[in-house]
């Protein structure tokens, strides 16, 4: 089978897939931590951007926040709470729609938001084409990918075979001409012996998102690079990673259904697919610059001044902000904003900030 099919089964198979067997995968007790799980200040910060998006989309009576990969609901809870506390007019107009492969995870999100007092902001059925913002935070990196390599001057696909009671890698002719075309469209050439990942599902996801967005934004936050960097000589082994118990695992074919699998996002392919579907690329930045521009520092200072904030809670929040801003950690994530029927200038607040960089 292709590695894409193996990855799909390993992550999403309904009974034994990685995301099916435990609800706390992305948590301190699980295998990895996403930004929303570190501290709600991440979601509070995104609420600032969501409020500006609502304003620039024409202050619609309904503004749908459609989140792909809603997970535990941590981002939704913090974002909705941030809107409720700081932008009550926007909060009254917002409807939240979680998108998940597994129905059980939707129920988890619904229970969490009900407990937080946001049940009336959650749509009970798919909202259909809408005005709003599509959120994809650490979602695209978990879409299944094909693995390829250049061997003896020709492109081969690295398939998965079952032999002698274990999964093994098998090099064969590419299963689809789309793999070669993606590299050609990206204008990249792999080096001899280089391995790489190609996510063909990216195009379909962008088409789906576009078809359901009448007017508004798409906000993507993820591991990601332009194609020239993603497929550059520094990545001879590609970007595929496996995580288990907050540690990198050695073998992506081992422990199927028990470890997370991710691959960095091809931002060039993402932006090209967006333009093909009629979405404008409004900007690309880092997560550090994005949340700094949205006032994460000011939110932290405000939390510190609040009479009910305990010293230990403030220190936890400060540590979280440091991780979110550190370019070696979560701050190095890519942020891409797409739009339809919304102003392109001036840039959104999250896109208008640039950190000072040391001179070369």
C-alpha positions as CSV (number, residue, x, y, z in Angstrom):
1,X,0.0,0.0,0.0
2,X,1.1,3.6,-0.3
3,X,2.4,5.3,2.8
4,X,-0.5,7.7,2.5
5,X,-2.9,4.8,3.0
6,X,-0.8,3.4,5.9
7,X,-0.8,6.8,7.5
8,X,-4.6,7.2,7.1
9,X,-5.2,3.9,8.8
10,X,-2.7,4.4,11.5
11,X,-4.2,7.7,12.5
12,X,-7.9,7.6,11.6
13,X,-9.1,3.9,11.6
14,X,-12.2,4.1,13.6
15,X,-11.4,1.3,16.1
16,X,-7.7,1.1,16.3
17,X,-6.4,4.4,14.8
18,X,-4.2,6.7,16.8
19,X,-6.9,9.4,17.2
20,X,-9.6,6.9,17.9
21,X,-8.2,5.2,20.9
22,X,-7.5,8.1,23.3
23,X,-9.0,11.6,23.6
24,X,-6.0,13.1,25.3
25,X,-3.4,12.6,22.6
26,X,-2.6,16.3,22.3
27,X,-2.2,17.0,26.0
28,X,0.4,16.8,28.8
29,X,-0.7,13.3,29.6
30,X,-0.7,12.3,25.9
31,X,2.0,12.3,23.3
32,X,2.4,15.9,22.2
33,X,1.2,19.4,23.1
34,X,-0.4,21.9,20.7
35,X,-0.5,25.6,21.3
36,X,-4.1,25.7,22.6
37,X,-3.3,22.9,25.1
38,X,-0.3,24.9,26.5
39,X,-2.4,27.7,27.8
40,X,-5.7,29.4,26.8
41,X,-3.9,32.7,26.1
42,X,-3.2,31.3,22.6
43,X,-7.0,31.2,21.9
44,X,-7.5,34.6,23.6
45,X,-5.0,36.0,21.3
46,X,-6.7,34.5,18.2
47,X,-10.0,36.0,19.4
48,X,-8.4,39.5,18.7
49,X,-7.9,38.4,15.1
50,X,-11.3,36.9,14.8
51,X,-12.9,40.1,15.9
52,X,-11.0,42.1,13.3
53,X,-12.0,39.5,10.6
54,X,-15.6,39.9,11.5
55,X,-15.3,43.7,11.2
56,X,-13.5,43.6,7.9
57,X,-16.0,41.0,6.5
58,X,-18.7,43.6,6.9
59,X,-20.0,42.9,10.4
60,X,-22.3,40.0,9.3
61,X,-25.2,38.9,11.4
62,X,-23.7,35.4,11.5
63,X,-20.0,34.7,11.4
64,X,-19.1,31.0,11.3
65,X,-15.8,29.8,12.9
66,X,-15.3,26.5,11.2
67,X,-12.4,24.6,12.8
68,X,-10.8,21.6,11.1
69,X,-9.3,19.2,13.6
70,X,-11.1,20.6,16.6
71,X,-9.4,18.0,18.9
72,X,-10.3,18.4,22.6
73,X,-12.0,21.7,22.0
74,X,-9.3,23.7,23.9
75,X,-8.9,26.3,21.1
76,X,-12.6,26.7,20.6
77,X,-13.2,27.2,24.4
78,X,-10.4,29.8,24.7
79,X,-11.3,31.6,21.5
80,X,-15.0,31.9,22.4
81,X,-14.2,33.0,25.9
82,X,-11.9,35.6,24.6
83,X,-14.6,37.0,22.3
84,X,-17.2,36.8,25.1
85,X,-14.9,38.8,27.5
86,X,-13.5,41.4,25.2
87,X,-15.7,41.5,22.1
88,X,-19.3,40.7,23.3
89,X,-20.9,42.1,20.1
90,X,-18.8,39.8,18.0
91,X,-19.5,36.9,20.3
92,X,-23.2,37.2,19.8
93,X,-22.7,36.9,16.0
94,X,-20.3,33.9,16.1
95,X,-21.3,30.3,15.4
96,X,-18.7,27.7,16.0
97,X,-18.6,24.6,13.8
98,X,-16.1,21.8,14.6
99,X,-15.0,19.5,11.8
100,X,-13.6,16.1,12.9
101,X,-13.1,12.8,11.1
102,X,-14.3,10.9,14.2
103,X,-17.8,11.5,15.6
104,X,-16.8,10.7,19.1
105,X,-14.4,13.7,19.1
106,X,-17.2,16.0,18.1
107,X,-19.1,14.9,21.2
108,X,-16.1,15.6,23.3
109,X,-15.9,19.2,21.9
110,X,-19.6,19.8,22.4
111,X,-19.4,18.7,26.1
112,X,-16.5,20.9,26.8
113,X,-18.1,24.0,25.2
114,X,-21.3,23.3,27.0
115,X,-19.5,23.1,30.3
116,X,-17.8,26.4,29.5
117,X,-21.2,28.1,28.8
118,X,-20.8,28.3,25.0
119,X,-23.4,25.7,24.0
120,X,-25.6,28.3,22.2
121,X,-22.6,29.3,20.0
122,X,-22.1,25.7,18.6
123,X,-23.9,24.6,15.5
124,X,-25.7,21.3,15.9
125,X,-25.6,20.6,12.1
126,X,-23.2,21.5,9.3
127,X,-23.6,25.2,8.6
128,X,-23.1,24.9,4.8
129,X,-21.6,27.7,2.8
130,X,-21.1,30.6,5.1
131,X,-19.4,33.9,5.9
132,X,-16.7,33.5,8.4
133,X,-13.3,32.1,9.1
134,X,-11.9,28.6,8.6
135,X,-9.4,27.6,11.3
136,X,-6.8,24.9,10.7
137,X,-4.4,24.8,13.6
138,X,-1.9,21.9,13.3
139,X,-4.4,20.1,11.1
140,X,-2.7,19.9,7.6
141,X,0.5,18.3,9.0
142,X,-1.6,15.2,9.9
143,X,-3.1,14.7,6.4
144,X,-1.8,11.5,4.8
145,X,1.3,11.9,2.7
146,X,3.0,9.8,0.0
147,X,6.7,9.2,0.5
148,X,9.0,9.4,-2.5
149,X,12.8,9.3,-3.2
150,X,15.2,9.9,-6.0
151,X,17.2,6.8,-6.6
152,X,19.6,6.3,-9.6
153,X,18.3,9.5,-11.1
154,X,14.6,8.5,-11.1
155,X,11.7,9.1,-8.8
156,X,10.4,6.1,-6.9
157,X,7.6,5.9,-4.3
158,X,8.3,4.3,-0.9
159,X,5.4,1.9,-0.4
160,X,4.6,-0.1,2.7
161,X,4.6,-3.9,2.7
162,X,3.9,-6.6,5.3
163,X,6.6,-9.1,5.6
164,X,7.7,-11.6,8.3
165,X,5.3,-10.1,10.8
166,X,6.3,-6.5,10.4
167,X,5.8,-3.5,8.1
168,X,8.7,-2.8,5.7
169,X,9.5,-0.1,3.1
170,X,9.3,-1.1,-0.6
171,X,10.5,1.2,-3.5
172,X,8.4,1.0,-6.6
173,X,7.2,3.2,-9.5
174,X,5.1,6.2,-8.3
175,X,1.4,5.2,-7.8
176,X,0.2,8.5,-9.4
177,X,1.5,10.9,-11.9
178,X,0.3,13.6,-9.6
179,X,3.4,13.0,-7.4
180,X,5.8,14.0,-10.3
181,X,3.6,16.9,-11.3
182,X,3.6,18.3,-7.8
183,X,7.4,18.5,-7.7
184,X,7.4,20.0,-11.2
185,X,4.7,22.6,-10.2
186,X,6.8,23.4,-7.1
187,X,9.9,23.8,-9.4
188,X,12.0,21.6,-7.2
189,X,14.4,18.8,-8.0
190,X,15.3,16.2,-5.4
191,X,18.9,15.3,-4.9
192,X,20.2,11.8,-5.4
193,X,19.1,9.6,-2.5
194,X,16.8,12.3,-1.1
195,X,13.5,11.3,0.5
196,X,10.4,13.5,0.7
197,X,6.7,13.6,1.4
198,X,4.0,14.8,-0.9
199,X,0.4,15.5,0.4
200,X,-2.0,15.1,-2.5
201,X,-5.0,15.5,-0.2
202,X,-4.0,19.2,0.3
203,X,-5.7,20.2,-3.0
204,X,-8.9,18.5,-2.1
205,X,-9.0,20.1,1.3
206,X,-8.5,23.6,-0.2
207,X,-11.3,22.9,-2.7
208,X,-13.6,21.8,0.1
209,X,-12.8,24.9,2.2
210,X,-13.3,27.2,-0.8
211,X,-16.7,25.7,-1.7
212,X,-18.0,26.3,1.8
213,X,-16.7,29.9,2.2
214,X,-18.9,32.6,0.7
215,X,-16.9,35.5,2.2
216,X,-14.2,35.6,4.8
217,X,-10.9,34.0,5.8
218,X,-8.9,30.8,6.1
219,X,-6.3,30.8,8.9
220,X,-3.7,28.0,8.7
221,X,-1.2,27.5,11.5
222,X,1.2,24.6,11.1
223,X,4.7,23.2,10.6
224,X,5.4,24.4,7.1
225,X,7.8,25.8,4.6
226,X,8.0,27.0,1.0
227,X,8.7,24.2,-1.5
228,X,12.3,25.4,-2.1
229,X,13.0,24.9,1.6
230,X,10.9,21.9,2.3
231,X,12.5,20.0,-0.5
232,X,15.9,21.6,-0.2
233,X,19.3,19.8,0.4
234,X,19.0,20.3,4.2
235,X,16.1,17.8,4.3
236,X,17.6,14.7,2.7
237,X,15.4,12.5,4.9
238,X,12.2,14.6,4.4
239,X,10.1,16.0,7.2
240,X,8.1,12.9,8.4
241,X,8.1,12.7,12.2
242,X,6.6,10.2,14.6
243,X,5.8,11.2,18.2
244,X,5.1,9.1,21.3
245,X,4.9,10.2,24.9
246,X,6.4,13.6,24.0
247,X,9.4,12.0,22.4
248,X,10.4,11.5,18.7
249,X,10.1,7.9,17.7
250,X,12.6,6.2,15.4
251,X,10.4,4.2,13.0
252,X,7.2,5.6,11.4
253,X,6.1,2.1,10.4
254,X,6.3,0.8,14.0
255,X,3.6,0.9,16.6
256,X,0.8,1.5,14.1
257,X,-2.1,3.3,15.8
258,X,0.0,4.1,18.9
259,X,2.1,7.0,17.7
260,X,1.4,10.3,16.0
261,X,2.6,10.8,12.4
262,X,3.2,14.3,10.9
263,X,4.9,15.9,7.9
264,X,5.6,19.5,7.3
265,X,3.2,21.4,5.0
266,X,4.2,22.5,1.5
267,X,3.2,26.2,1.7
268,X,3.9,26.7,-2.0
269,X,1.4,24.0,-2.9
270,X,-1.1,25.4,-0.4
271,X,-1.0,28.9,-1.8
272,X,-1.1,27.7,-5.4
273,X,-4.2,25.5,-4.6
274,X,-5.8,28.5,-2.9
275,X,-5.4,30.8,-5.9
276,X,-6.7,28.1,-8.2
277,X,-9.9,27.9,-6.0
278,X,-10.4,31.7,-6.1
279,X,-8.9,32.5,-2.6
280,X,-6.5,35.3,-2.3
281,X,-3.2,34.8,-0.4
282,X,-3.4,37.7,2.1
283,X,-0.1,37.0,3.8
284,X,2.3,34.6,5.4
285,X,4.2,35.0,8.6
286,X,5.5,33.1,11.7
287,X,3.4,32.2,14.7
288,X,5.7,34.3,16.9
289,X,5.1,37.4,14.8
290,X,1.4,36.7,14.4
291,X,0.5,36.5,18.1
292,X,2.9,39.3,19.0
293,X,1.1,41.5,16.5
294,X,-2.2,40.5,18.0
295,X,-1.0,41.6,21.5
296,X,-0.1,38.4,23.3
297,X,2.3,40.5,25.4
298,X,-0.4,42.9,26.4
299,X,-2.8,40.1,27.2
300,X,-0.1,38.6,29.5
301,X,0.4,41.9,31.2
302,X,-3.3,42.4,31.7
303,X,-3.6,38.9,33.2
304,X,-0.7,39.8,35.6
305,X,-2.6,42.9,36.8
306,X,-5.9,41.2,37.4
307,X,-6.8,40.9,41.0
308,X,-7.8,37.3,40.8
309,X,-4.7,36.0,39.1
310,X,-2.5,33.9,41.4
311,X,1.3,34.2,41.0
312,X,1.6,30.6,39.9
313,X,-1.1,31.1,37.2
314,X,0.7,34.2,35.9
315,X,4.0,32.3,35.7
316,X,2.4,29.4,33.8
317,X,0.9,31.9,31.3
318,X,4.3,33.7,30.9
319,X,6.0,30.4,30.3
320,X,3.4,29.6,27.6
321,X,3.9,32.9,25.9
322,X,7.6,32.4,25.8
323,X,7.1,29.0,24.1
324,X,4.7,30.5,21.6
325,X,7.2,33.3,20.7
326,X,10.3,31.2,20.6
327,X,11.2,30.6,16.9
328,X,12.9,27.4,17.9
329,X,9.7,26.1,19.4
330,X,6.0,26.9,18.5
331,X,7.0,30.4,17.4
332,X,8.6,29.0,14.3
333,X,5.3,27.6,13.0
334,X,4.1,29.1,9.7
335,X,0.9,31.2,9.5
336,X,-0.9,31.6,6.2
337,X,-4.1,33.7,5.8
338,X,-6.3,33.3,2.8
339,X,-9.4,35.4,1.9
340,X,-12.4,35.8,-0.3
341,X,-14.4,39.0,-0.8
342,X,-12.5,40.8,2.0
343,X,-10.1,43.8,1.9
344,X,-6.5,43.0,1.1
345,X,-5.2,46.2,2.5
346,X,-4.2,47.2,5.1
347,X,-2.9,43.9,6.3
348,X,-4.7,42.2,9.2
349,X,-3.3,43.0,12.6
350,X,-1.6,39.6,12.9
351,X,0.1,40.0,9.5
352,X,1.3,43.5,10.0
353,X,3.9,42.9,12.7
354,X,7.6,42.0,12.0
355,X,10.1,41.2,14.7
356,X,13.6,42.6,14.5
357,X,16.1,40.1,13.1
358,X,19.8,40.1,13.9
359,X,22.0,41.4,11.1
360,X,23.7,38.6,9.0
